């Protein structure tokens, strides 16, 4: 259920809800979980979809609230629609118009230190407000990084909380040959200080982290061992109406070129500067065989720079560079990648199979198990289909011969 009505104070009115908390007897209330995520980009929608789908499939005791931005509602209507399957216990809650207008936009955070600090305090105030207003029993901060600074300032919530720590940097110094830039040194110092304070919180239940090496380092700092490794969820969307050939034609890919795909929000963190610099060093013969495909939104202040760099490179190098600066919805991502079941030809685990397939057959693939902490009992590998027809035909011939 989606809350869109607002009262005279500018806040949302809550409709009748099966799990609406009774503040006079909160101990008797069913559990109410709040998923708090005001970012609408990158992996964030996929995480919410994954958790929501799990909730609907297993129907645990209690209620699920998902607090999101209005931009999320606009970009991810197919995820919001999932809540209609269980309106009694699941509801999306959007920020009010005023809250949305005041919030520093997610797309502006990458390049603005001041913006990140403002956003941290804004999110913290919203988090305090909604956990209290909704009677939340437990809050999962889907992007802990944005409020890490505020949590470290001896702040407390109306309920216990857990969080997903997306970008740990504090442990990088243990890696051989690591040479941080000045900005990373500041971030590492900030995280070490903030994490030391955060891990003293008795309200913190579980600290999920995408980096297993960071989990080890975190648990060395935490006497309660609350850090847990969290693999990226993989959501496979069946789209029989879309195919790789139609995608290549729509993108205008030149024939007989190898495709290099950079996918996601195109920021400096993605390594786009280094990638373009490397292409400039390629000999002309290699450039004639290459198409660089840049797919994903880009911050407005970097788009002009990127367009100028692409023009400069393509003026002196016969490389094709295609930019698709737009958000690609989750259900439209599938044609860029395809999964294949190889159980009919091999019983090897996927990592061993991919190694054999690459070295002995000459076809590259990605083992799906790297995206799981506990991989499913299946034999799947992932292929990228943004290749020219000749490459695909050659790969298909090799696979048919197995």
Buried (B, 14 or more C-beta within 10 A) or exposed (E): BBBBEEEEEEBBEBEEBEBEBEEEEEEEBEEBBBBBBBBBBBBBBBBBBBBBBEBBEEEEEBBBBBBBBBBBBEBBEEBBEBBEEBEEBBBBBBBBEEBBEEBBBBBBBBEBEEBBEBBBBBBBEBBBEBBEBBBBBBBBBBBBBBBBBBBBEEBEBBBBBBBBBBBBBBBBEEEEEEEEEEEEEEBBEBBBEBBEBBBEBEBBBBBBBBBEBBBBBBBEBBEEEBBBBBBBBBBEBEEEEBBBEEBBEEBEBEEEBBBBBBBBBBBEEBEBBEEBEEBEEBEEEBBBBBBBBBBBBBBEEBBEEBEEBBEEBBEEBEBBBBBBBEBBBBBEBBBBBBBEEBEEEBEBEBBEBBBEBEEEBEBEBBBBBBEEEEBEEEBBBBBBBBBBEEBBEBBEEEBEEE
